[in-house]
Amino acid sequence: MSGVVEHVGLRSTRLRKSDGTVAVVPNAQLSDGQVNNYGRPNVRAVTEVDLTVGVSHETTRESLDVFVGRLRDVFAAQPLAVPGAEVALARIGPSSIDIELKGQLATDDATAFAAARHELLADIVALAHEMDVHFASPGNTLHVIGGATSASKGSAQVAA
């Protein structure tokens, strides 16, 4: 017998058969036989990846656009990557331009996830070095203007 499950009760399950009729099957009968679920094929365990990559404010628009595209490619090239990752500029913070990467890796094993995350992060660092894109880091800048000095937090220009 085959059909679409309409209701699972304590003692029985209702199935809508292809001819439109409803069959009531005792749960004991279902547990004695083989049940195939065709409703959710290709379901696999995944782990979410949610990264924020902060790059320097000095990064040009052209470099940002290329870096975001290449970052998307780097994620897609990972062996466990599930297609459909989102990579985009997210915000301009006080010390960085933030790029968010949201995707999934096809594993629920902690060791496999840690190894895949290691490879992904190493590939992102290599991409940044290759493109001469610099990661942002908060810091203090000393301003020297006409012989007077002032200290401030964040990124600024130094004039002499």
N, C-alpha and C positions, 0 to 999 in steps of 0.2 A: 504494500500500500504506500502511496506517496501523496503529499499534499503540503499545504502551507499551514503552519501552526497558528491557530487563532487564539487559543487559550490553554494554559497549563494549570490544572487544578491539583488538589491534594491527591485525588484518586484516579483522575482521568485527564486526557489531553484531547482537545478538539482540533481536527485537521480539516481544512477545506480542500477537497479533491479537485482535480482538473475539470470534472464535469459539473462543478458547482455545489455538489452535495457536501454535507458535513458528516464526518465520521468521528465517533467518540471512541477513543482507544484507551483501555485501562493502562495506567502507568506501569503496572507489573508486566504487561505484555511488551511495552516499549523497552523496559529494562532487560528483558530476556533476549531481545533481538538486536540487530545492528541498526543504528540510526546515522544517516548521512546528512550533514548540514550543508546545503548548497547555497544558502543565503549570504554567506560571508566568505567567498573564496579568497585565497592568497593573503590571509591575515597573518601578519608576522609581528614579532615583538620588536618594538623600537624604543629608543631612548632619545629624549629631546636634547637638542644642542641650542644654547642661547648664549651667544658671545657678543661682547661689545669691544670693538677695536677702536681705541682712541688715537688719532693721528694729529700731528702738529697743525696749529693754525696757519702756518706758512705753506701748507700744501696747496698747490694751485688747483683750480677748478678742473682743468684737464686731467691732472694727475689723480684727483679724487674720482672722477668718472671712470678712468681706466682701472684704478685700483679696485673699485667696487665691482666692476665687471670681472676682473681677474680673480678676485676673492670668491665670487660666485662659482667660477670655473674650478678653483682650488677645492672648494667644498664638494662639487659634483664629481671630481676625480677621485675622491676618497672611496676605497673599496666598499665600505658599509653605508655610504650615503644613500638616503632615500631621495628620489627626485622631488623637486618642488621647493627647495630652500629659498628663503627670502633674505636678500642682502640689500641694504639701502642706508643712506645717510639718515641718522636718527635725530641728532641734536648738535647744537654748538654749545659746548660747555665752557667754563671759565679757563680751562687749560687744554682743551682738546676739541676736535671735531669727531663726534662719535659715529661709528658705523656699526649697525646691528646685523648679526647673522643669526637667523632662526631656521633650524632644520632638524632632521632626524637621522640617526644612525640605526641601522637594522640589527640591533642586538639589545638584549636585556641582561647580558652578562657583564658584571662590573669590571672584570679584568680586560675583556675585549673592548669595552667602552673606553677604559683608561688608555689602552694602547692606541685606539683610533683617535682619541682626543689629542694625545701626544703628537701623533703624526700630523694631524690637522694644524695644531698650533705651530709646530716646526715648519710646516709648509707656508703658513702665513708669515712667519718671521723671514723665511727665505724670500718670499714674494716682496715684502717691504724692502729688504736689502737690495734685491734686484732692481726695483723701481726707484730706489733712493727716496722712499717715503719714510718719514721718521715718526716713531711712536711718540705720543705726547707724554710729558711728565711734568707735574706741577713743580714749581720752584720759585725762587726769589731772584729778582733782577735788580741790579744796582744801576740807577740812572745817574749819569754825569751830564749836567747841563750847565754850560757856562761856568764851570769851576765849582758849582754847588753839587752836593750829592743827596740823593734820597733813595730809600729802599722801598720796594713794593713787592707784592706777591703776584706771580703770574708772568705773562710774557709781555715784553715791551721793547722799544728801541732805545739804544744808547746814543746820545748825541754829545759831541765834544766841541 
